[in-house]
């Protein structure tokens, strides 16, 4: 799932205008053919997100061959149109 639609609103304030963020997480699954990566990430304050698992698109510059399920990673996300999120950078810890 690469949108946040349907995520329960817990009444917390969401930071306005954030279009990118850095985060830490663990790779749960990789679909290299479709450029998708599922990450279980820590809270991302810039987007007002709690920790959760989500599948996102990986940018063409991200080498998915360098990670595998279970890898702990640092990553950077960007918010696109229609509340879609793309992993723009990814490095193993």
C-alpha positions as CSV (number, residue, x, y, z in Angstrom):
1,X,0.0,0.0,0.0
2,X,1.6,3.2,-1.0
3,X,-1.0,5.7,0.2
4,X,-2.0,6.8,3.6
5,X,-5.7,6.7,2.8
6,X,-7.6,4.8,5.4
7,X,-5.0,5.3,8.1
8,X,-6.8,6.0,11.4
9,X,-6.7,9.5,12.6
10,X,-5.4,9.4,16.2
11,X,-6.1,13.1,16.7
12,X,-2.4,14.1,16.7
13,X,-1.3,17.1,14.9
14,X,0.4,16.4,11.5
15,X,3.3,18.6,10.5
16,X,2.2,20.8,7.6
17,X,4.0,20.9,4.3
18,X,6.6,18.2,4.8
19,X,7.5,16.7,1.4
20,X,10.5,14.6,2.4
21,X,11.8,12.8,5.4
22,X,14.6,10.5,6.6
23,X,13.8,7.4,8.6
24,X,15.1,4.1,10.0
25,X,13.5,0.7,9.4
26,X,13.7,-2.9,8.5
27,X,13.1,-4.4,5.1
28,X,10.2,-6.9,5.2
29,X,9.9,-7.7,1.5
30,X,11.3,-6.6,-1.9
31,X,9.6,-6.8,-5.3
32,X,12.5,-5.8,-7.6
33,X,10.5,-6.4,-10.8
34,X,7.9,-3.8,-9.8
35,X,10.3,-1.5,-7.9
36,X,8.4,-2.0,-4.6
37,X,9.9,-2.3,-1.1
38,X,8.0,-3.1,2.1
39,X,9.5,-1.4,5.2
40,X,8.7,-1.6,8.8
41,X,9.8,1.9,9.9
42,X,10.1,3.8,13.2
43,X,7.9,6.9,13.7
44,X,8.4,9.5,11.0
45,X,7.8,12.9,12.7
46,X,8.0,14.9,9.5
47,X,4.9,13.2,8.2
48,X,3.2,12.7,11.6
49,X,3.4,8.9,11.2
50,X,3.6,6.3,13.9
51,X,5.8,3.2,13.4
52,X,4.2,0.9,10.9
53,X,4.8,-1.4,7.9
54,X,4.1,-0.1,4.4
55,X,5.0,-0.9,0.8
56,X,6.4,2.0,-1.2
57,X,7.8,2.5,-4.7
58,X,11.6,2.6,-4.9
59,X,13.1,5.3,-7.2
60,X,15.2,4.1,-10.1
61,X,18.4,5.2,-8.4
62,X,17.8,2.8,-5.4
63,X,19.7,-0.4,-5.8
64,X,17.3,-3.0,-4.4
65,X,19.9,-5.8,-5.0
66,X,21.9,-4.4,-2.1
67,X,19.2,-5.2,0.5
68,X,17.3,-8.2,1.6
69,X,14.4,-9.0,4.0
70,X,15.7,-8.4,7.5
71,X,18.2,-5.7,6.6
72,X,18.1,-2.7,8.9
73,X,18.2,0.5,6.7
74,X,18.3,4.2,6.7
75,X,16.1,5.7,4.0
76,X,14.8,8.9,2.6
77,X,11.2,9.3,1.4
78,X,9.5,11.9,-0.7
79,X,5.8,12.7,-0.9
80,X,4.4,12.8,-4.4
81,X,1.0,13.5,-6.0
82,X,-2.1,11.8,-4.5
83,X,-0.2,11.1,-1.2
84,X,2.1,8.5,-2.8
85,X,5.5,8.0,-1.2
86,X,8.8,7.1,-2.9
87,X,12.0,5.8,-1.4
88,X,14.6,8.0,-2.9
89,X,17.7,6.7,-1.0
90,X,18.4,3.6,0.9
91,X,21.5,2.4,2.8
92,X,22.1,-0.6,5.0
93,X,23.1,0.3,8.6
